[in-house]
Amino acid sequence: MKYAATQNFINGKFVNAGSDRKLDVISPVDGTLLSTVPMSTSKDLDSAVTAAKAAFPAWSRMPIKERVQVFFRYKTLLEKNLDELAKLCSEENGKTYGESVAEIEKSIELTEFATSLPQLITGEILEVSKGVECRTEHVPLGVVASIVPFNFPSMVPNWTIPNAIALGNCMIMKPSEKVPLSCGRLAELLKEAGLPDGVLNIVHGDVEIVEAICDHPGIEAISFVGSTKVAKIVYQRATSNFKRCLALGGAKNHLMVLPDAIPAMTAQNVAASMSGCAGQRCMAASAMVAVGNVDSIIDRICEEARKIVPGENLGAVISKESKERIEGYITEAEKNGAKILVDGRSPKVNGKENGTYVGPTVIDHVTPDMSVAREEIFGPVISIMRAKTVDEALAIENANPYGNAASVFTQNGGMARYIIERASAGMIGVNVGVPVPREPFSFGGWNESKFGVGDITGKSSIEFWTKLKKSTTKWNPEAGINWMS
């Protein structure tokens, strides 16, 4: 075992869980045993919530300009330790080193945004009548929780940690049991940056801890990122317990390629979007709608896909089960009449024979009723459907139940605007394969890709992690009285 057994992080210390039940943490890169992760109990969660509640009064009363000083230092530590964090991310998740570097760089950007929060939550004040003032201010909720997935071991935790904590909350973080190591390292860096004990706590586990978080009376709000199936369950369970909840689910992002698209740029963007992070991201291109005759562009997409080599510039998928599921989708599509233009099943990766790799796969002549067209595959696979017109392409995009992202490749500005206005997705790209907004613009989809109000990052997150206090004051009894005072 390369690393020590993973522990919970409660009140500023790494501690053992109350249960002896553990899971192995296996690197998808080569099958190496990295660590073990404990399956914590509700009593472990109680300890974390108790620590967070004890830390909340002092942390929340600290002026926000003082709280964000922790995140100025944390940002510096992320920069200083970028190489180490990226290597750890690659080991436990399987993505390439370059993709892991980009993930840490995005974490740095997210932290940088949090340091700007004092300028964004100044509130409002107005003299509404002679001598009478009304004022608003954002105040923290209390103890909050964040449940994060395996595909971004550092970035997704940093979607919530900097903003929620800088705004004065104390947090319980529940990492994916498949990638528990990065979160522990982030906790160490935050403590080094001066975050008081108890403000951030990490509780590892599986479904038992997720359910306990949804039910715990001491937790005020929950953010979740994962599959739509689980997002629905978490949202329903959390809100039935009168908690705020923002649950981000899966996606089936459609790229619409028009005949006037620039071939080289389009091919590079489509191939990178479908294969980046081995397709294990909710912004990956999973479906392409070819509008009219774009066969020459499809040929170039296949050329670009063949340049992507598992174990070199393409990382592993998270587990053997994921590899089998992804390859099952490809086989099913082939049996149902789709044409496999680039086949990524069962690649050979020398020296990493125990790794879990799927090569880039391009499937043409897919029909909207096929599983590869409807379901989230979460692998380096793109399904190409054919449409004669833009309206037909939009009908295909609109019919899918998800709504994370959609993109169009064209040089016609009017047509791009037409599609932007009609695509049913929360994030739209024009000649951009992965239309993730940069800070301060927020991340969040529509339809069955998101449950709850607001977005998880950027300015929109302020409303989720705080509540608005309104105060009305009058100090001059000599002032005249009217209906407003």
C-alpha positions, -999 to +999 in steps of 0.1 A: +000+000+000+016+032-012-001+056+013-012+053+049-048+043+055-071+073+049-087+088+080-115+112+088-105+148+095-124+162+125-117+193+145-083+198+129-070+163+134-069+130+114-089+104+134-100+068+128-136+061+120-158+043+144-162+014+120-137-012+110-153-015+076-129-003+048-126-003+011-094-005-010-084+026-030-071+012-063-053+034-088-070+030-122-037+039-139-021+005-132-041-013-105-018-003-076-033-004-041-030+032-029-047+032+004-079+021+023-108+044+031-131+039+061-168+035+059-178+059+087-209+057+108-235+083+118-216+087+151-186+098+131-208+124+114-221+135+148-186+142+159-179+163+128-211+183+132-203+189+169-169+202+160-183+224+132-210+238+155-184+246+181-163+265+156-191+284+139-197+313+164-161+325+163-157+319+126-190+335+115-184+366+137-150+372+122-153+400+095-152+385+060-122+406+051-103+386+078-118+353+068-106+356+032-070+361+044-070+323+049-078+318+012-052+342+000-027+320+018-044+288+007-042+300-029-004+304-025-001+269-010-021+254-040+004+271-063+034+260-043+022+224-041+007+222-076+030+194-088+023+172-058-014+177-059-016+170-096+004+137-093-019+126-064-050+135-085-036+114-114-028+084-092-062+081-076-084+093-105-065+080-136-065+112-156-033+124-173-008+146-155-016+176-177-054+172-170-046+171-133-025+202-135-054+220-152-077+208-124-054+223-097-052+255-117-090+257-118-090+252-080-066+281-077-090+303-098-120+292-077-100+302-046-091+335-061-128+342-066-135+335-030-110+362-020-131+387-039-162+380-019-159+410+005-164+432-026-195+412-037-215+410-005-214+446+007-252+446+011-274+477+006-284+506+027-310+533+020-327+561+040-363+552+033-378+580+054-364+609+073-340+594+099-351+558+090-326+535+073-331+500+058-301+477+054-295+442+040-266+419+048-256+383+039-252+361+069-239+325+070-262+295+074-243+276+100-230+240+094-233+229+057-222+198+038-207+191+005-209+156-012-185+154-041-178+128-069-147+109-081-141+127-114-125+158-100-109+150-067-096+186-061-116+209-083-152+199-072-143+202-035-130+236-043-163+245-060-177+247-025-150+249+002-137+285-006-170+302-011-190+284+016-164+288+043-153+324+033-189+334+036-188+323+073-201+287+072-185+256+087-184+226+064-186+188+064-170+174+033-179+139+021-154+128-007-160+100-031-148+067-016-130+061-049-107+092-046-103+101-009-067+112-008-068+146-025-094+160+000-072+151+029-043+169+014-065+200+008-075+199+045-038+199+055-031+229+033-061+248+047-049+242+082-015+254+072-032+285+057-046+292+092-082+278+089-093+273+125-100+237+137-135+225+132-143+249+103-137+221+077-143+185+086-140+154+063-161+123+068-155+094+045-180+067+037-206+054+013-244+056+011-248+054+049-230+087+054-248+104+025-282+094+041-270+106+075-260+139+061-294+144+045-311+135+078-288+153+103-307+181+122-274+200+127-268+205+089-285+235+073-276+230+036-262+204+013-245+206-021-242+174-042-225+165-074-229+131-090-253+111-112-289+123-118-303+092-102-286+099-069-290+137-072-328+132-072-326+110-041-304+134-022-325+164-032-357+148-021-343+135+011-326+167+021-355+190+013-379+166+030-358+174+061-362+211+054-327+217+043-315+238+014-301+215-013-284+221-046-279+188-064-260+186-097-267+155-118-256+139-150-255+152-186-258+143-222-242+172-239-250+177-276-226+193-301-243+206-333-220+207-362-231+228-392-217+226-427-199+260-425-179+250-394-142+253-397-131+217-401-097+217-383-109+237-353-142+217-350-124+183-352-099+192-326-126+206-302-149+177-306-122+151-301-108+169-271-143+174-256-153+137-259-120+123-246-107+148-220-105+133-186-114+100-203-149+114-209-155+114-171-169+149-168-204+163-169-193+188-196-179+162-220-193+159-256-213+128-255-236+133-285-230+151-318-257+161-343-243+164-378-265+189-397-265+183-434-234+171-452-205+173-427-188+140-436-155+156-442-155+171-407-165+136-393-135+122-411-112+148-394-128+140-360-118+104-365-083+114-375-080+135-343-095+106-322-068+082-335-041+106-322-054+100-286-036+071-272-046+053-239-018+055-213-001+084-231-024+113-237-056+096-226-061+086-189-079+056-174-115+053-165-121+050-127-127+013-124-130-021-140-168-018-136-168+015-155-147+001-183-171-029-187-201-006-187-187+018-213-176-010-236-210-026-232-226+006-246-204+005-276-211-032-283-249-026-279-248+003-304-230-019-329-255-047-325-283-022-331-269-010-364-247+019-355-213+021-373-181+022-352-157+045-370-131+045-342-131+016-318-116+020-283-126-013-268-099-034-250-069-012-257-034-026-249-013-003-227+022-016-222+034-016-186-001-007-174-019-040-181-038-038-148-051-003-156-087+004-167-085+020-201-110+027-228-098+042-261-115+071-279-146+058-297-166+075-325-199+059-333-218+071-364-254+066-376-268+065-341-305+069-338-321+089-309-337+058-294-304+040-289-289+038-253-257+056-265-278+085-276-300+087-245-279+077-215-248+092-199-219+069-208-191+088-188-164+076-211-144+087-242-173+079-265-192+102-289-224+092-307-231+109-340-267+114-350-278+129-384-302+158-390-312+176-422-319+210-406-310+230-376-345+227-363-343+190-365-310+191-346-326+213-320-355+189-316-330+161-309-311+182-283-343+194-267-357+159-264-329+147-241-339+150-204-306+165-193-296+202-197-260+207-187-244+220-219-248+223-256-225+237-283-227+247-319-199+248-345-206+274-372-193+307-386-228+321-389-234+345-360-272+347-366-275+309-367-254+307-335-278+331-317-307+311-330-294+280-314-283+297-282-319+309-277-335+275-284-311+249-269-324+236-236-292+238-216-278+260-189-243+264-205-239+270-242-208+271-264-202+285-298-172+269-314-163+257-279-164+220-270-165+224-233-184+256-225-175+258-188-179+294-176-149+310-160-151+328-127-171+349-117-197+333-140-214+304-124-215+267-132-249+250-134-272+232-158-309+229-164-336+202-165-324+168-150-288+181-147-297+202-117-321+202-088-325+232-067-322+270-072-290+288-081-256+276-092-228+260-073-200+285-082-195+322-089-218+350-078-248+327-079-234+306-050-236+336-026-274+332-024-271+295-017-245+297+011-260+327+029-294+341+041-304+377+039-309+398+070-329+430+067-327+457+095-346+489+098-333+516+123-345+549+136-325+570+160-342+605+158-375+606+177-378+643+168-383+635+131-418+637+118-437+605+115-455+594+084-468+561+071-432+550+061-418+556+096 
